[in-house]
Amino acid sequence: MAANASNLPADTPIALTGAQETLLITLRAKYLDFHHPRPLLADRWAVAVLDHFGPRLRTPSGLPVPVTLLRMRARTIDEVTSAFLTRNRDAPVAVVHLACGLDARALRLREKSGVDVRWIDLDLPDVIDARRRMTAVLPEPPAVAGGGGEYAYNMVAADVTTTEWLEDLGADRPTLVIMEGLLMYLTVADAEALVQRLVGRFAPCGGEIVFDALSPLYAALQRRTLRRPGSFDVHVGYAAGSPADVLKLDKRLQLVKAYTVTDNPAVKLLGFWPRSALWLVSWIPYARTMNRWMVFKM
């Protein structure tokens, strides 16, 4: 666990361990994306965070997940979120980003918000403390933007495997729940219970849930990779072989869309060599389904 960040200076390096430390993987991927000739995100806030801490912030030298996949994942979830906000532009909605890490999605998509948006970024207390200390480089989204309307932003410090935080969230409007890079780091029991609790809470008012999941084979390969010396101290648990593995958790779930690494719309935005590599991957059954991005209606 990190030190008590609330009593630390704003420029104190982040000290995270275990699954919390994986947020540095995605942060580093967004940093590299910004400097890429063909960025998918152009996330200037990720650059600001890493530039602010410089070498004091430990970032992975060898990512266990290809940077291209992380860039595609973030882009896909941004597009799902943007579409949800656009479809409901004239109605009250909520976005709940679980395990938000140091992600700036609320900032990236602020201008997409409609007349009444409630955005909640939730993560473990150490991570939220770190976010609160970094407002100079990772500010809260403005309450008033070009599109006008009501906008409420809140950060919640909680463990997603507990229940109290969910009971405290309002369930009075269509809600999009984002779980990017989360479920695979939970046990199978915790991941399935979380999905069931989310559906139970938000299905009555409608909404969607979007997340990524590893295939059982890829999860096994990741476990081997993470056993190497110097790797992050995390355990890969939950995996989904297909959307059917998720649909069986609650009969109210309806599949909206599911992408593999090779049929994702973001592929066409990549350069020649990544596209060529993914074309080759598309001919290998177990490889092309190693990771899925799925959207379900609740």
Beta strands, then each sheet from edge to edge (+ up, - down):
strand 1: 92-98
strand 2: 116-123
strand 3: 150-157
strand 4: 175-179
strand 5: 207-214
strand 6: 254-260
strand 7: 291-297
sheet 1: 3+ 2+ 1+ 4+ 5+ 7- 6+
end
